[in-house]
Amino acid sequence: MVKGGTIAEGQYTTKGTCPTVPRYYFMALLRLKDRSYSGIAFCFEHKSSHSGSVSSYAMTIDELEEFTGIDFFCNLNDRLENAVESTISKDVWGL
């Protein structure tokens, strides 16, 4: 699991003397079950409330990588990384 907040230009705010506040928070998950890998990612805007279910914020890890500019799970072999990061199966994750 990888969790974080965005800090790229335009993706954060500064409030007076407060430190930088990320505009978005994200999470990328990788799971190995029964010798099979699956992955899913989420990205939420930092605000007081959200509409819709958690499922509506689900995306592929590739989509999150494009948004953040971060290469998650780069230690996987390329074939496995490409397969896992390009698809999601919401039912595998109970969504």
DSSP file (Angstrom, degrees, kcal/mol; ACC not computed):
  #  RESIDUE AA STRUCTURE BP1 BP2  ACC     N-H-->O    O-->H-N    N-H-->O    O-->H-N    TCO  KAPPA ALPHA  PHI   PSI    X-CA   Y-CA   Z-CA
    1    1 A M              0   0    0      0, 0.0     2,-0.4     0, 0.0    28,-0.2   0.000 360.0 360.0 360.0 139.0    0.0    0.0    0.0
    2    2 A V  E     +A   28   0A   0     26,-2.4    26,-2.6     2,-0.0     2,-0.3  -0.999 360.0 178.4-127.2 130.4    1.1    3.5   -0.9
    3    3 A K  E     +A   27   0A   0     -2,-0.4     2,-0.3    24,-0.2    24,-0.2  -0.970  16.5 124.8-130.9 147.6   -0.6    6.6    0.6
    4    4 A G  E     -A   26   0A   0     22,-2.0    22,-2.9    -2,-0.3     2,-0.3  -0.987  45.3-102.4-176.2-175.6    0.1   10.2    0.1
    5    5 A G  E     -A   25   0A   0     -2,-0.3    20,-0.2    20,-0.2     2,-0.2  -0.926  38.8-103.2-127.7 153.6   -0.9   13.7   -0.9
    6    6 A T        +     0   0    0     18,-2.3    17,-0.4    -2,-0.3    18,-0.2  -0.519  34.9 168.6 -79.3 142.0   -0.2   15.7   -4.0
    7    7 A I        +     0   0    0     -2,-0.2     5,-0.1    61,-0.2    -1,-0.1   0.250  34.4 123.9-134.1   8.9    2.4   18.4   -3.9
    8    8 A A  S >  S-     0   0    0      3,-0.2     3,-2.7     1,-0.2     4,-0.1  -0.287  80.0 -70.6 -68.0 158.9    2.9   19.2   -7.6
    9    9 A E  T 3  S+     0   0    0      1,-0.3    -1,-0.2     2,-0.1    -2,-0.1  -0.254 124.5  13.4 -51.6 129.1    2.4   22.8   -8.8
   10   10 A G  T 3  S+     0   0    0      2,-0.2    -1,-0.3    -3,-0.1    -2,-0.1   0.374 107.5  90.4  83.9  -4.4   -1.3   23.7   -8.6
   11   11 A Q  S <  S+     0   0    0     -3,-2.7    12,-2.9    -6,-0.0    13,-0.6   0.041  83.2  49.2-112.8  25.4   -2.1   20.6   -6.5
   12   12 A Y  E     -D   22   0B   0     10,-0.3     2,-0.3    11,-0.2    -2,-0.2  -0.975  63.8-146.6-152.0 163.9   -1.6   22.2   -3.0
   13   13 A T  E     -D   21   0B   0      8,-2.6     8,-3.5    -2,-0.3     2,-0.4  -0.932   7.5-145.1-129.7 157.2   -2.6   25.2   -1.1
   14   14 A T  E     -D   20   0B   0     -2,-0.3     2,-0.7     6,-0.2     6,-0.1  -0.993   8.7-158.5-122.6 129.1   -0.8   27.3    1.6
   15   15 A K    >   -     0   0    0      4,-0.5     3,-2.9    -2,-0.4     2,-0.1  -0.886  53.3 -71.0-111.7 101.6   -2.9   28.8    4.4
   16   16 A G  T 3  S-     0   0    0     -2,-0.7    -1,-0.0     1,-0.3     0, 0.0  -0.295 114.7 -14.5  55.2-121.2   -1.1   31.7    6.0
   17   17 A T  T 3  S+     0   0    0     -2,-0.1    -1,-0.3    -3,-0.1    -3,-0.0   0.407 110.4 114.7 -93.2   2.1    1.9   30.4    8.0
   18   18 A C  S <  S-     0   0    0     -3,-2.9    -3,-0.2     1,-0.1     3,-0.1  -0.365  74.4-102.4 -69.5 151.0    0.5   26.8    7.8
   19   19 A P        -     0   0    0      0, 0.0    -4,-0.5     0, 0.0    -1,-0.1  -0.133  58.1 -64.3 -63.7 170.9    2.5   24.2    5.9
   20   20 A T  E     -D   14   0B   0     -6,-0.1    -6,-0.2     1,-0.1    -8,-0.0  -0.297  48.3-149.5 -58.9 137.0    1.4   23.2    2.4
   21   21 A V  E     -D   13   0B   0     -8,-3.5    -8,-2.6    -3,-0.1    -1,-0.1  -0.957  17.6-125.5-112.9 117.5   -1.9   21.4    2.3
   22   22 A P  E     -D   12   0B   0      0, 0.0   -10,-0.3     0, 0.0   -15,-0.1  -0.303   6.4-148.3 -60.5 142.3   -2.3   18.8   -0.5
   23   23 A R  S    S+     0   0    0    -12,-2.9    23,-3.5   -17,-0.4     2,-0.3   0.796  83.2  31.8 -79.0 -29.1   -5.3   19.3   -2.7
   24   24 A Y  E     - B   0  45A   0    -13,-0.6   -18,-2.3    21,-0.3     2,-0.4  -0.959  65.1-156.5-130.1 146.7   -5.7   15.6   -3.3
   25   25 A Y  E     -AB   5  44A   0     19,-2.7    19,-2.9    -2,-0.3     2,-0.3  -0.945  20.6-172.3-117.0 144.2   -4.9   12.5   -1.2
   26   26 A F  E     -AB   4  43A   0    -22,-2.9   -22,-2.0    -2,-0.4     2,-0.3  -0.895  16.3-165.7-137.0 164.0   -4.3    9.1   -2.9
   27   27 A M  E     -AB   3  42A   0     15,-2.1    15,-2.5    -2,-0.3     2,-0.4  -0.971   2.7-166.3-149.6 133.8   -3.9    5.5   -2.2
   28   28 A A  E     -AB   2  41A   0    -26,-2.6   -26,-2.4    -2,-0.3     2,-0.4  -0.992  13.0-164.9-122.1 129.6   -2.5    2.6   -4.4
   29   29 A L  E     - B   0  40A   0     11,-3.2    11,-1.9    -2,-0.4     2,-0.4  -0.926   9.6-172.4-120.1 138.5   -3.1   -0.9   -3.2
   30   30 A L  E     - B   0  39A   0     -2,-0.4     2,-0.4     9,-0.2     9,-0.2  -0.997  11.1-172.1-128.0 132.9   -1.4   -4.1   -4.5
   31   31 A R  E     - B   0  38A   0      7,-2.9     7,-2.1    -2,-0.4     2,-0.5  -0.976  15.9-160.7-131.6 140.0   -2.6   -7.5   -3.3
   32   32 A L  E     + B   0  37A   0     -2,-0.4     2,-0.4     5,-0.2     5,-0.2  -0.975  24.5 160.4-117.3 116.2   -1.4  -11.1   -3.7
   33   33 A K  E >   - B   0  36A   0      3,-2.6     3,-1.4    -2,-0.5    -2,-0.1  -0.994  68.7  -7.0-139.1 130.3   -4.0  -13.8   -3.1
   34   34 A D  T 3  S-     0   0    0     -2,-0.4    -1,-0.1     1,-0.3     3,-0.1   0.891 128.6 -57.8  51.7  43.9   -3.8  -17.4   -4.3
   35   35 A R  T 3  S+     0   0    0      1,-0.2     2,-0.4    -3,-0.0    -1,-0.3   0.697 116.6 113.3  62.8  22.8   -0.7  -16.6   -6.3
   36   36 A S  E <   -B   33   0A   0     -3,-1.4    -3,-2.6     2,-0.0     2,-0.3  -0.990  56.5-144.1-127.8 132.6   -2.6  -13.9   -8.2
   37   37 A Y  E     +B   32   0A   0     -2,-0.4     2,-0.3    -5,-0.2    -5,-0.2  -0.675  19.2 175.1 -93.3 146.5   -1.9  -10.1   -8.1
   38   38 A S  E     -B   31   0A   0     -7,-2.1    -7,-2.9    -2,-0.3     2,-0.3  -0.984   7.6-164.8-144.6 153.7   -4.5   -7.4   -8.2
   39   39 A G  E     +B   30   0A   0     48,-0.4    50,-0.3    45,-0.4     2,-0.3  -0.963  10.0 172.7-139.8 155.2   -4.3   -3.6   -7.9
   40   40 A I  E     -B   29   0A   0    -11,-1.9   -11,-3.2    -2,-0.3     2,-0.3  -0.977  10.4-159.4-155.8 154.4   -6.6   -0.7   -7.3
   41   41 A A  E     -BC  28  59A   0     18,-2.1    18,-2.5    -2,-0.3     2,-0.3  -0.953   1.1-163.5-137.8 157.8   -6.1    3.0   -6.7
   42   42 A F  E     -BC  27  58A   0    -15,-2.5   -15,-2.1    -2,-0.3     2,-0.4  -0.979   1.9-170.0-138.3 149.3   -8.2    5.9   -5.2
   43   43 A C  E     -B   26   0A   0     14,-0.9     2,-0.4    -2,-0.3   -17,-0.2  -0.965   8.1-175.3-143.6 126.2   -7.8    9.7   -5.3
   44   44 A F  E     -B   25   0A   0    -19,-2.9   -19,-2.7    -2,-0.4     2,-0.3  -0.958  25.8-123.7-123.5 137.2   -9.9   12.1   -3.2
   45   45 A E  E     -B   24   0A   0     -2,-0.4     2,-1.2   -21,-0.2   -21,-0.3  -0.594  36.2-110.6 -73.7 140.3  -10.0   15.8   -3.3
   46   46 A H  S    S+     0   0    0    -23,-3.5     2,-0.3    -2,-0.3    -1,-0.1  -0.607  70.4 122.9 -76.7  98.1   -9.3   17.3    0.2
   47   47 A K  S    S-     0   0    0     -2,-1.2     3,-0.0     1,-0.0   -24,-0.0  -0.935  73.8 -97.9-150.7 170.6  -12.6   18.7    1.2
   48   48 A S  S    S+     0   0    0     -2,-0.3     2,-0.3     1,-0.1    -2,-0.0   0.765  99.5  12.4 -70.4 -26.9  -15.1   18.3    4.0
   49   49 A S        -     0   0    0      2,-0.0     2,-0.3    -3,-0.0    -1,-0.1  -0.990  59.9-153.2-149.4 157.5  -17.4   15.9    2.3
   50   50 A H        -     0   0    0     -2,-0.3     2,-0.3     2,-0.1    -6,-0.0  -0.954  13.5-138.6-128.8 147.7  -17.6   13.6   -0.7
   51   51 A S        +     0   0    0     -2,-0.3     2,-0.0     2,-0.1     5,-0.0  -0.762  64.0  26.2-103.5 155.1  -20.6   12.4   -2.7
   52   52 A G  S    S-     0   0    0     -2,-0.3     2,-0.1     3,-0.0    -2,-0.1  -0.135  94.0 -58.0  86.6 173.7  -21.0    8.9   -4.0
   53   53 A S    >   -     0   0    0      1,-0.1     3,-1.3    -2,-0.0     4,-0.4  -0.402  48.6-104.7 -87.4 166.5  -19.5    5.6   -2.8
   54   54 A V  G >  S+     0   0    0      1,-0.3     3,-1.9     2,-0.2     4,-0.3   0.854 119.2  67.1 -56.6 -35.1  -15.9    4.8   -2.4
   55   55 A S  G >  S+     0   0    0      1,-0.3     3,-1.3     2,-0.2    -1,-0.3   0.820  89.7  62.6 -56.9 -32.9  -16.3    2.7   -5.6
   56   56 A S  G <  S+     0   0    0     -3,-1.3    -1,-0.3     1,-0.3    -2,-0.2   0.650 102.2  51.4 -71.0 -12.7  -16.9    5.9   -7.6
   57   57 A Y  G <  S+     0   0    0     -3,-1.9   -14,-0.9    -4,-0.4    -1,-0.3   0.412  84.9 115.6-100.2  -0.6  -13.3    7.1   -6.7
   58   58 A A  E <   +C   42   0A   0     -3,-1.3     2,-0.3    -4,-0.3   -16,-0.2  -0.415  36.5 160.6 -71.4 144.4  -11.6    3.9   -7.8
   59   59 A M  E     -C   41   0A   0    -18,-2.5   -18,-2.1    -2,-0.1     2,-0.1  -0.939  43.1 -83.4-151.5 170.1   -9.2    4.0  -10.7
   60   60 A T     >  -     0   0    0     -2,-0.3     4,-1.8   -20,-0.2     5,-0.1  -0.430  37.1-119.0 -74.7 157.9   -6.4    2.0  -12.2
   61   61 A I  H  > S+     0   0    0     23,-0.3     4,-2.7    26,-0.3     5,-0.2   0.864 116.1  59.5 -64.0 -35.4   -2.9    2.4  -10.7
   62   62 A D  H  > S+     0   0    0     23,-2.8     4,-2.2     1,-0.2    -1,-0.2   0.911 104.0  50.0 -58.2 -42.8   -1.8    3.6  -14.2
   63   63 A E  H  > S+     0   0    0     22,-0.3     4,-1.9     1,-0.2    -1,-0.2   0.904 111.8  47.5 -63.6 -41.0   -4.4    6.4  -14.0
   64   64 A L  H  X S+     0   0    0     -4,-1.8     4,-2.7     2,-0.2     6,-0.3   0.892 109.7  53.4 -67.0 -39.0   -3.1    7.5  -10.6
   65   65 A E  H  X S+     0   0    0     -4,-2.7     4,-2.6     1,-0.2     5,-0.4   0.902 109.0  49.2 -61.0 -41.2    0.5    7.3  -11.8
   66   66 A E  H  < S+     0   0    0     -4,-2.2    -1,-0.2     1,-0.2    -2,-0.2   0.900 113.5  46.8 -64.8 -40.2   -0.4    9.6  -14.7
   67   67 A F  H  < S+     0   0    0     -4,-1.9    -2,-0.2     1,-0.2    -1,-0.2   0.907 124.0  30.5 -68.4 -43.0   -2.1   12.1  -12.3
   68   68 A T  H  < S-     0   0    0     -4,-2.7    -2,-0.2     2,-0.2    -3,-0.2   0.724  95.3-129.8 -91.6 -23.1    0.7   12.1   -9.7
   69   69 A G     <  +     0   0    0     -4,-2.6     2,-0.4    -5,-0.3    -3,-0.2   0.637  66.7 128.3  79.0  13.8    3.7   11.6  -11.8
   70   70 A I        -     0   0    0     -5,-0.4     2,-1.0    -6,-0.3    -1,-0.3  -0.869  57.8-139.2-107.1 136.1    4.8    8.8   -9.4
   71   71 A D    >   -     0   0    0     -2,-0.4     3,-0.6    -3,-0.1     2,-0.2  -0.811  26.6-162.1 -93.9  98.7    5.8    5.3  -10.6
   72   72 A F  T 3   +     0   0    0     -2,-1.0    13,-0.1     1,-0.2    -7,-0.0  -0.495  66.8   9.2 -79.5 150.0    4.2    3.0   -8.0
   73   73 A F  T >  S+     0   0    0     -2,-0.2     3,-1.5     1,-0.1    -1,-0.2   0.813  72.8 157.4  54.7  38.4    5.3   -0.7   -7.5
   74   74 A C  T <   +     0   0    0     -3,-0.6    -1,-0.1     1,-0.3    -2,-0.1   0.605  60.8  72.6 -69.6 -11.5    8.3   -0.2   -9.9
   75   75 A N  T 3  S+     0   0    0      2,-0.1    -1,-0.3     6,-0.0     2,-0.1   0.575  76.5  95.6 -82.4  -8.0   10.0   -3.2   -8.2
   76   76 A L  S <  S-     0   0    0     -3,-1.5     2,-0.0     1,-0.1     0, 0.0  -0.478  94.6 -93.0 -72.3 152.1    7.6   -5.7   -9.9
   77   77 A N     >  -     0   0    0     -2,-0.1     4,-3.0     1,-0.1     3,-0.3  -0.398  41.2-111.1 -63.7 150.4    8.8   -7.2  -13.1
   78   78 A D  H  > S+     0   0    0      1,-0.2     4,-2.7     2,-0.2     5,-0.2   0.836 114.1  52.5 -57.0 -40.5    7.6   -5.1  -16.1
   79   79 A R  H  > S+     0   0    0      2,-0.2     4,-1.8     1,-0.2    -1,-0.2   0.936 115.3  40.8 -62.8 -46.7    5.2   -7.7  -17.4
   80   80 A L  H  > S+     0   0    0     -3,-0.3     4,-2.7     2,-0.2     5,-0.3   0.916 114.6  52.7 -67.7 -43.9    3.4   -8.1  -14.1
   81   81 A E  H  X S+     0   0    0     -4,-3.0     4,-2.5     1,-0.2     5,-0.2   0.927 110.0  48.1 -57.8 -47.1    3.5   -4.4  -13.3
   82   82 A N  H  X S+     0   0    0     -4,-2.7     4,-0.9    -5,-0.2    -1,-0.2   0.900 114.3  46.2 -61.8 -41.8    1.9   -3.6  -16.7
   83   83 A A  H  < S+     0   0    0     -4,-1.8     4,-0.5    -5,-0.2     3,-0.2   0.928 117.3  41.6 -67.7 -46.2   -0.8   -6.2  -16.2
   84   84 A V  H >< S+     0   0    0     -4,-2.7     3,-0.6     1,-0.2   -45,-0.4   0.886 116.1  47.6 -71.1 -40.1   -1.7   -5.3  -12.6
   85   85 A E  H 3< S+     0   0    0     -4,-2.5   -23,-2.8    -5,-0.3   -22,-0.3   0.637 106.2  57.4 -80.2 -13.9   -1.5   -1.5  -13.0
   86   86 A S  T 3< S+     0   0    0     -4,-0.9     2,-0.3    -3,-0.2    -1,-0.2   0.562 106.8  42.9 -95.5  -7.9   -3.6   -1.2  -16.1
   87   87 A T    <   -     0   0    0     -3,-0.6   -48,-0.4    -4,-0.5     2,-0.4  -0.939  56.7-162.6-135.7 156.1   -6.8   -2.9  -14.9
   88   88 A I        -     0   0    0     -2,-0.3     2,-0.5   -28,-0.1   -48,-0.1  -0.992   6.7-161.7-133.6 148.2   -9.1   -3.0  -11.8
   89   89 A S    >>  -     0   0    0     -2,-0.4     3,-1.1   -50,-0.3     4,-0.9  -0.879   6.8-167.7-125.7  96.9  -11.6   -5.6  -10.8
   90   90 A K  G >4>S+     0   0    0     -2,-0.5     5,-2.9     1,-0.3     3,-0.5   0.820  85.0  58.9 -58.7 -33.7  -13.9   -3.9   -8.3
   91   91 A D  G >45S+     0   0    0      4,-0.3     3,-1.2     1,-0.2    -1,-0.3   0.834  98.4  59.3 -67.7 -29.8  -15.5   -7.1   -7.2
   92   92 A V  G <45S+     0   0    0     -3,-1.1    -1,-0.2     1,-0.3    -2,-0.2   0.839 110.1  44.3 -60.8 -32.5  -12.1   -8.6   -6.2
   93   93 A W  G <<5S-     0   0    0     -4,-0.9    -1,-0.3    -3,-0.5    -2,-0.2   0.307 121.0-108.5 -96.5   7.0  -11.9   -5.6   -3.8
   94   94 A G  T < 5       0   0    0     -3,-1.2    -3,-0.2    -4,-0.1    -2,-0.1   0.769 360.0 360.0  74.1  26.0  -15.5   -6.0   -2.5
   95   95 A L      <       0   0    0     -5,-2.9    -4,-0.3    -6,-0.1    -5,-0.1   0.404 360.0 360.0-107.3 360.0  -16.7   -2.8   -4.3
